[in-house]
Amino acid sequence: MRRAWVIVTMFIFMLSGCGLFGGEKATKEIDPPKDVTYVEDERALQEQETAEKEKATETVQRELYLIDKNGFVVPQTFALPKTNAAAKQVLEYLVENGPISQLLPNGFRAVLPADTQVLSVNLKQDGTLVIDFSKEFANYRPEDEKRILQAITWTVTQFDNVKRVKIRMNGHDQNVMPVNGTPISEELSRDDGINIETNGVVDITNTHPVIVYFLAQEGEQTYYVPVTRRVPNSEQDELAAVVKELIKGPSYGSGLLSDFQADAKLLEAPKYENGKVTLNFNEAIYGSVEKNVVSTHVLNCLVLSLTEQPGVESVAITVNGKAELVDESGKPLSEPVTRPQNVNTGSF
């Protein structure tokens, strides 16, 4: 009898080992795989890496002032990697053979000498940006001296908190430029102008500057060029003076173009109200396009030029007092046109 009981006990033990009674093997089969935690960790890591890559490739539109084939300093808009050091970044993109090399449009070149380093940028509370360049900053062409000052100033003052610029080289303040000795004021700003024209100006002391935008072309690409003109102090209406200079057109031999007809004119003084300027033209503003159609380039040059004036935010156009106008795409010009956030983006 004892022998039979031992046999039964052994038989039960064997069945238990096979898992039929919920033994160790059964537990292993119903428990979740031990590598699930590793899979979840790997997935979370991949998601984190993806998020970091997306953040690294996030871009923002910035204006860089470059030199075109005619020697003008011209804004071109690029999508640059987003960074907390934006002022330093845009300056580094002005360096020849630097990160701008693969982005340069045809006919354009960078303004700062190759190997120039931006050692530091320091924004003071009064809005002055102090820029310290390495010694390579002095290795530029003499004819580029004023262009460099303009390009630096206009590039960094695209940021609202930057009002003025001061230049240093290897930690030393620069009162004159190192090659041709152009004086550098304590406060370089946009008030100093860009692409300054003085042709035909007899007495500069009796004039003041206005900025107007003309056209230039490189292959199939058309872009807008800011030019500083001197107008007589006797011109009481600054807005009318800007329009007059646009109709006058670019200087002969400058390489710049205009879509304005010479017989276009304002029928009355510009009207300004709450940031909006209304211009009433004769029919010559249509130029060579259909009646009631205003050339895109005419419209853009007006908007870009007039919004350079303090307080001007938008431009409305009428012809013979009527506002039934459209642009070249057929879009009604019933609403005033505002300045684009960036210039020369490929679409404006």
VODOTI-29997 format. One record per residue: residue in one letter; y, z, x of N, C-alpha, C, CB in turn. Coordinates in steps of 0.05 Angstrom, whole numbers, plus 5000, padded with zeros to 4 digits. Glycine has a CB too. Example, Ala and Ser with C-alpha at 12.3 -4.5 7.8 and 13.67 -1.06 7.14 Angstrom:
BEGIN
a488651565264491051565246493451565264491151815226 s495551425257497951435273500151575258498851145282 
//
This chain:
BEGIN
m497650005017500050005000502550005018500050254981 r502450175038504750185057505149915070504250405079 r502949775077503249515089504549315071500549405098 a503949325046505149145026508149185023503749174998 w508949445024511749505022513349405045512149805019 v512249425068513649315092514049015090512049385118 i511948875080512148585077514348515058509448465068 v514448655035516548605015519348645027516148774990 t519548865042522148935054523048715073522049205068 m521248615090521948405109522748145094519548355127 f521348095072521947855056524847865045519947815034 i525548105035528348135024530348105046528648415011 f529748215070531648195093532047905101530648345117 m529947745101530147455108531847305087527347335109 l531447375062533147245041536047315044532147315013 s536547565051539347655056540547505078539447945061 g539147455100540147305122540747015115538147305145 c539446905095539946635087542346625068537646515072 g543446845061545946845045545446845016547546615052 l543146865006542646854978543647094963539646814972 f544047314978544947564966547847624976543047794972 g549247424984552047474993552247585020553447654974 g550447505038550447605065552647475082547747565078 e552347495108554447405127554947105125553547465155 k552946945122553346655120554946575096550646505120 a554346705073555846645049558746715052554646805025 t559246945065562047025070563546815086562147295084 k562246705106563546505122564146255106561746425146 e562446185087562845935072565145965051560345865058 i565546195040567646225019570346315031566746414998 d570346425055572846495068574346245075572446685093 p577146235075578646005083578345955113581646035077 p578445705122578145645150580245795166578345345155 k579345895190581146055206583445885218579646195228 d583245615219585245445231587445365212584045205243 v587445455187589545395168592245495178588945515140 t592245725189594845835199595945655221594346125211 y594345545238595245375259596445115247593045305278 v595145005226596144765213598944815201594244665191 e599245045188601845105176603945145197601545355158 d603245275219605145315241606045045253604045485262 e604144865256604744605268606544445249602144455273 r606044465223607644315204610544425204606544345175 a610844695205613444815207614944735232613345115205 l613444715254614644635280615644345278612644665302 q613944175266614743895263617243865246612543725251 e617444015224619744005207622244105222619344185182 q621944305238624144405254625144205274623444665268 e623244065287623943865307625343625294621443765322 t624343555270625643335255628543405247624043275229 a628943655238631643745231633443745255631544025219 e632443825278634043835303634743545311632543975325 k632843355309633343085316635542965298630842915314 e635343025271637242915252640043025259636442985224 k640143285266642643405273643843285298642343705277 a642043225317642943105343644042825339640643095363 t642942675319643842405314646042385293641442235305 e647042615283649142615264651742505277649642895252 t653142325264655442195276657942235259654941895280 v660242185272662842205258664541975268664142485263 q666341875251668041645258670341745275669041505233 r670741615299672941685316674441435325671941845341 e677041455329678641235339678941265369681441225325 l678341045383678741035412680740815418676040985427 y682740875433684840675440684040535466687640805442 l683440275463682440105485684439885491679739985479 i684039735513685839515520684539255513686439525551 d685939085498684838825490685538605511685838745462 k684738365505685038145524688038075529683637905514 n689738145510692638095513694138325526693838035486 g692638535533693938765546695038975527696038675564 f694338945501695339145482693439385480695739015454 v694539615474692939855469692339855439694440115478 v689739845433688939795405686840005396687839515402 p687140115372685140295362682640145353686240465339 q680340245360677740145350676140395341676239975372 t674940365318673440595307670440575313673940615277 f669340795323666540805330665241055317666140805360 a662641035312661041275303660041415328658741185284 l661141645334660341795357658642045349662841885374 p656942135367655342375360657142615354653442445384 k656442755333658042985325657843205346657143095297 t660143325352660243535373662443725367660543415401 n662243965378664444165375666644125395663244445378 a666143945415668143885436669143595432666843915464 a670343545408671043275401673243155418671943265372 a675243315426677443215442676443125470679643425445 k674743285482673543225508671842975505671943465519 q670342955483668542735480670042465478666842775454 v672142455462673542195459674842105485675642215437 l675742305501676842235527674642115546678142475540 e672342235545670042135561669241855553667642325559 y669741785528669141515518671241315526668741515488 l673441405538675441215548674941135577678241345546 v672941245590672441195618670740935622670941435630 e671740775640670340525647667540585658671940355668 n665640425649662740465656661540725646662440455687 g662940855628661941095615660441035590664241285609 p660241225572658641195547659740975529658541445532 i662240885533663340675517662140405523666340665519 s660940375547660140105557658439945537658540145583 q656540075524654839935505656139885478652240095502 l658539995474659739965448662239785447660640245438 l663139705471665639555473665539295457666339495502 p667439245439667638985426668438765447669738985403 n667738515440668538295458671538295462667538025446 g672338245487675238225493676538495498676638095471 f675038715498676238985502675139115527675739165477 r676739295538675839445561676839735559676739325588 a675439915573676240195573678840225590674040375584 v680140455587682740485600682740665624684740595580 l680840855626680841045648679040935670679941315639 p679740985696678140885718675340995718679540955744 a673540825728670640905730670441175745669040685744 d668541335737667841585750669841815745667541555780 t671941755729673741965721672342175705676141855705 q672642425712671542645697673642805682669942835715 v673042885658674743055642673943345649674643005611 l675443465668674743735678675043945657676343805702 s677143925641677544115619679544015600678444395631 v679444125575681544085555682144355544680643875533 n684744405540685544665531687844635510686544855554 l687244715486689244685464690844935461687844615437 k693544915465695245145463696045185433697745105480 q697145415428697845475400699945295389698745765398 d701645185406703845015396702844725391706145005416 g700244675395699144405390699144225414700744275368 t699744335437699644175462696844185474701744285483 l695743955478693043935491693343885520691343705477 v692544065537692744045566690043925576693244325580 i690243685588687843545598687843545628687743255586 d685643625640685343625669683343415677684543905679 f684243205691682442995701681743035730683842725697 s679542925738678742925766680442725782675742855769 k680242735809681842565826681442265821681342625855 e679142185810678641905804680641785784675741865795 f681941965770683941875750686041705762685242125737 a686541735788688741585802687841305810689541735827 n685341225805684340965815684640745795681440995823 y687040725783687340515762689240295772688540645736 r689240075757690939845763693839925757690139585748 p695739855774698539925769699539835742700239805791 e698739595733699739495708698639645684699039205705 d696639815688695439975666696740245662692440005670 e698640315679699640585679700640685652701840615700 k702440525640703540605614701440585592705940435607 r699640395595697540365575695740615575695840115581 i695140715598693540955600694841195586692941025630 l697441235591698841445577698741415547701741465587 q699141175538699141125509696341165497700140845503 a694241065511691541085501690641375499689640925519 i691241525520690441805520691841955496691241945546 t694541915495696142055475695241985446699041985478 w694941735440694241655413691341715406694741355409 t689641715426686841785420686542075412685041725444 v687742265427687342545422689042645399687842705446 t691242505393692942595371691942505344695742505375 q689542375343688342315318687342575305685942125321 f687042785320686343045310688843195300684843215331 d688743295276691043405263692343635279690343505236 n690643795293691744025307692943955335689644235310 v692643705343693743615369696343465364691743445385 k698543565374701243445369702343315395703143655359 r701743435418702843345443700643355465705243525451 v701243235487699343215509700643285536698042935511 k699243435553700143485580697843415598701143785584 i698443275621696443175639696443325665696742875644 r694043395673693643515700691543355715692743815698 m691543375742689543245758688643455779690642995772 n686043515778684843715795686443985794684843625824 g687244055769688544305764691544305769687344515782 h692744085778695544075783697043915762696043945811 d699244025752700843885732701943625744703144065722 q701943415727702943155736705643105723700942925730 n707743085739710343015728710942725728712543165743 v709442575746709542285747706742185749711342185771 m706341935741703641815744703141755774703341565727 p700641775783700041765812700341495825697441865816 v700441275810700541005823703340895823698640815809 n704540845800707140725799709440935794707240525776 g708641175791710641385788712141405762712641355809 t710841295741712041315714712441605707710341175693 p714841695699715241975692713542065669718242025686 i712542305671710942415649712542655638708142505658 s713342625613714842845601713043085596716242755574 e714243315591712743555586711143525560714543795584 e712043355542710743335517710343035509712343475495 l708142925518707442655510706542665480705142535528 s707642485464706842475436707042195425708742665419 r706242165400706441895388709341805385705141895361 d711141985386714041915385714841735408715742165383 d713241745430713941585453713241285449712441685478 g711741225428711140955421708640845432713440775430 i708040595425705640465435706140165435703140525416 n705240025456705839735459708739675454704039575440 i710439805470713339795465714539525472714740025481 e716039415453717439165458720439215461716938965434 t721539105482724439135486725838865489725039315511 n724338655484725438385486727838345467723338165480 g730038255478732438195462734038435455731538065436 v733238675465734838915459736938945481732939175458 v739438915473741638925493742439215498744138775482 d742839375478743739645481741639835468746539695468 i739739925484737540085473738540345461735440135494 t740740445471741740705461742640695432744140805479 n743340455423744140415395741840315377746540225393 t739440375386737040295370735240535367735540055383 h733340505349731240705346728540565340731940915323 p726340695346723740555343722540565316721740685363 v721140355309719340345286716640215295720640185261 i714540295282711940185289711039985267709840405292 v710239745275709239545257706539445267711339305254 y704939355249702239255256702138955252700039395240 f701238815274700738525272697738475276702438375294 l697038225274694238145277693638035304693537935255 a691138065312690037925336687237845330690138115361 q686337645345683637535339682037495365683837275324 e679437565363677537525385675137405373676937785401 g674737145377672537005363672937015333669737135371 e670937115319671237145290672337415282668537095277 q672737585301673737855295676837855294672738055316 t677837965271680738005268681238305268681837865243 y683338385282683938675283686938715283682638805308 y687738965279690539035276691639175301691039205251 v694039095309695239195334697839335328695638965355 p698239585335700839715331702839645353700440025330 v705239585344707339515363709839675357707939205362 t711139785378713639925374715939745378713840175393 r717539705357719939535358722439715357719939345334 r724539615369727139755368728839615347728539745397 v729939775329731639665308734439795310730439705279 p736539655303739239765305739540025289741339565296 n741140205300741640455285743240395259743240645302 s744440165258745840095234744040045210747539835238 e741440005215739439975194739040245180736739865205 q740340275158740240535144737540585129742440545123 d736340375120733840395105731440345124733740205081 e730040555132727840525151725540365140726840805159 l725040395114722740245102723439945100722240355073 a725839885093726639595093726639485121729539575080 a727339645141727339545168724439475177728539755187 v722539635169719739585176718839315164717839815166 v719439275138718639035125720038795138719439045095 k722538815145723938595158722638525185726938675163 e721738725200720438665226717738525222720038925242 l716338605201713838475195714238185188712338625171 i716238125171716737845164717737685188718837835141 k719237815205720137685230717837585246721937875246 g715637745246713237665260713137755289712937375259 p710937705302710537795330712237625349707637775338 s712637735373714137595393712637345403714737785417 y714137145410713036895420711536945446715236685424 g709136835447707436865471705937125474709136835495 s706137295453704837555455701837535449706037755435 g701037315436698237295429697637415402696437415449 l699637535389699337665363699837465341701137905360 l698837525317699037345294700237485270696237225287 s701037325249702037445225701337265201705037495226 d700837385178700337225154702837205136698037355138 f705037325145707437315129708837045131709437545137 q709836945109711536705109714336785116711436565081 a715636605131718336665141720436695118719236445160 d719836575095721836595073721136825054721936335058 a719136985061718637225044720837425047715837355052 k721637555026723737755028723637955005726537625029 l724838185009725038384988727338304970725438665000 l726838334944728938274925730738514919727738174898 e729838744928731438984925730439194945731239104896 a731939404948731139614968728539744960733439824970 p726939814979724339954973724940214957722840024999 k723240274939723440524923721340724932723140464893 y722340964938720541174948720441404928721341274976 e718041494921717741714902715041844907718041624873 n715142104913712642264916710542144935711442324889 g711442044957709641924977708941634972707142084976 k709841514950709241234944711741064948708241204915 v711240834962713440634966712740394949713640554996 t714740304933714340064917716139844929715040114887 l714939604934716339384946716339154926715039294972 n718739044921718938814902719738564918721138874880 f717738384921718138134937718737894919715638084954 n719637684933719737424920716937294922721937234933 e716637064910713936944909712936844936713936714890 a714636844956713736754983711736954995716136715002 i711537194983709637384994706737284990710037664980 y706337104971703636994966702736824990703636824941 g704636705004703936545027702436295018702336695047 s700236235032698635995026696436045006697435885052 v696136294997694036344977695036294949693036634980 e693236324930693836264902696036454892691436284885 k697336354871699436514858698136774847700736364835 n699636994849698737264841696737384860697537244814 v696037244882694137344902695637414928691837134907 v695337664936696637754961694537754983697938034958 s695137625006693337615028692537905037694637475052 t689937925043688938185053690338275078685938165058 h690938095096692338165121695138245116692137935141 v696538115097699238195090699238475079700437995070 l697438525061697238785048696639005069695138785026 n694738955086693939155106696139215126691439065121 c697539005135699739045154702039205141700838775163 l702539155116704539315102703739605100705039195074 v701339655092700339925088700340075114697539925075 l699139955135698940085161701740145172697439915180 s703539955170706239985181707840195166707739725182 l707840185140709540365125708540645125709840265096 t705840685126704840955126705141085154701840955119 e706140945174706941075199709541225195707340865221 q711041165173713541305168712941575155715341145149 p714441785163713942055153714142055122715942245164 g712142185110712142225081711041995065714842265072 v710441765077709441545062706341555062710341275075 e705241555038702341575035701041325023701641815018 s702541175007701440934994703640734989700141014967 v702740484984704540254980703740104955704540075005 a705640044938705239884914707039624917706040034888 i705939404908707339144910707739024883705838954929 t710238924879710838754855712138494865712638914835 v711938294848713238034854715037974830711137804859 n717637934836719537894814719338114793719137614801 g718838354802718738584785716138624770720838574765 k714238434773711638444758709438534777710938174746 a707538694766705438804782702738684776705239104777 e702738444765700138314758699038164782700538114734 l698238314802697338194827694438274833699138284851 v693138114849690438174858690238124888688238004842 d688238244901687838174929685937934931686738414945 e685237854955683637614959680837634947683437554988 s679837884943677237924931677337924901676038174941 g679837904890680137904861680638174849677737784848 k680738384866681238654857684138694849680338864879 p684638794824687438834816688839034833687438924787 l691438974839693039154855694839324837694738994875 s693639414815695139574796695739854806693639594770 e694139954825694540214837695640184865691840374837 p697240374874698240364902695940384922700240594907 v696340254945694240244965694840454987694139954978 t692840614993693240825013692240735040691741085005 r693040865061692240805088689340885092694040955109 p687740715106684940785111684941015131683340545122 q682741175130682541395149682341305178680041565141 n680941075182680740965208681440665208677840995219 v682440575231683440295233681440135250686240285245 n681139875243679439695258676539795259680439655286 t675439825235672639915232670739685229672340105209 g671839445227670239215221670839115192667239265224 s671739305175672439235148675439265143670839405128 f676839405159679739435157680739475185680439685139 
//
